[in-house]
Amino acid sequence: MPANASAAKPPPLIRAVAFDLDGLMFNTEMHYESVGQELLRRRGFEFTKQLRDKMMGRPAPGVFQIMIDEHGLTDLPDELSIESDQIFRGILDESLAVMPGLLDLLALLESRRIPKGIATSSRRTHVDYVLSRFDLAPRFSFVITAEDVKHGKPNPEVYLAAAARHGVAPQNMLVLEDSQAGCRAAIAAGAIAVAVPGPHNDGHDYTGVAFIANSLADPRILELICQEGVEG
C-alpha cells in the first residue's frame, strides 16, 4: 500500500463565499418573531416555537402561507406580507444591528480578495433596506433574493445560482447559514456549509455541515478560509 494511501483528503480550496442575511448578518430573525407574534396577536392566536421553526429560512409568500394554514387564517399571503413589513420596519428603525464578527470577516475576505455574495430568502425591498443602513451593499459582488429563484430553501437552487454568479464550482464555495433550511440548501448544492446558529435556531438539525460555529468571529471560519486546499 502506498505510504500516503491513508492520508487525509486535502480540504477544498475556498474561492468564494455566500452569506445568508437574516439571523446571520443582521439580528433580524429575533425581530421576525416579534412581527409574527404581533400579526397573530391581532388575530387572536399565539406565535409558537413550532410555527417559527416551520417558517424560518423559507421565502415569502410561502412563509405566510404556512402561518395561514397553521391557524386557518382568512388573510391572503400578500396581505400578511404588507402588514408584516409595516410592523417590521418600525422595529428595525429602533434596533437593527450587525451580528458579531461580520465586519471583521468581511475585511478578512477583502484582504484575501475572496469574492462574497448574498443568497437570501428575503425580498429585495427588505434586503436593500437593511444593507443600506450600514452601507454594505457595495462590499458584495451580488445579491440573490426570493424574487430571483423559483424554489426557495431548502431547495439548492439559490446556492447553485450563487456559485454560478461567482464562477466557481459549488465545492469551492463556503456558505454561511444560520437556519436548518439554509444549511440543507447549501449541502444539497454541494457547497461547504458552516452553520452559525443563534438562540432562534434552537433545535435545528445541522447534519452534514462542516461544523457549527459559535459566531461569525469563530476562529474555525477564519482557518477554513485561510487554509491551503484543492479545487473541487
Secondary structure, DSSP 8 states (H G I E B T S, - for coil): --TTTTS----B---EEEE--BTTTBTHHHHHHHHHHHHHHTTT----HHHHHHHTT--TTHHHHHHHHHHT--S-HHHHHHHHHHHHHHHHHHH--B-TTHHHHHHHHHHTT--EEEE-SS-HHHHHHHHHHTT-GGGSS-EE-GGG-SS-TTSTHHHHHHHHHHTS-GGGEEEEESSHHHHHHHHHHT-EEEE---GGGTT---TT-SEE-SSTT-HHHHHHHHS--B--
